[in-house]
Amino acid sequence: MVSGDDDDVIMKAVEDRVKQWKDVFKAKDDEIDDLKRKIISLHDKLQIYSMEDQKADVTALNK
């Protein structure tokens, strides 16, 4: 049978482990958010470059 003190030790260990995992998940969530922002930025740049390329094609055709 587990005594009250043993329960406290086990619960403290579980709480510590849960906190560790919450910290890991928070760090990963932050990393995911950062990568999403980078993807949006790169997508925007790609659209700009694509439009510039199309303008160059139209300019070349008009010459």
N, C-alpha and C positions, 0 to 999 in steps of 0.2 A: 504494500500500500504506500502511496506517495504522501509525504507529510506536507503541511502548509508551506514550510520553508522551501521544500523541493519544488512545489508548485510555483512559488515566487521566482525561484532561480530559472525554471523552465520558461515561465512567461516573460521574464526579462530577456532571456536569450532569443525567444521568438520575436519580441518587440524590436530588439536590436537588429535581427535579421530582416524584419519587415522594413525597418528604416533604411537599411543598406539597399534593399531592392528598390524602395521608393526613390532613393537618391540616384540609383542607376537608371531607372526609368525616366526620371526628370532630365538627366543629362542626355539621354537618347532622344527624348522629346525635343529638347533644345536643339540638338544636332539636326533632327528631322526638319524643324522649323527653319533653321539656317539653310539647309539644302533646298528646301522649297523656295525660299527667297532667291537663292542662286539660280534655280531652274527658271523662275519667272524672269529674272534679269537676263539670263542667256536667251530665253525665248524672245524677249523684247528686242534684244540686239540682233537676233537672227532675222526678225521681221524687218528691222531697219535696213540691214544689209541686203535683204532680198529686194526691198523696194528700191534701194540705190542701184542694185544690179539691173532691175527692170528698167529704171530710168536710163541707165547707160545703154541698154539694148534699144530702147525707143530712140534715143539720141543718135545712135549709130545707124538706125534704119532711116532716119530723116535726113541723113547727109547724102 
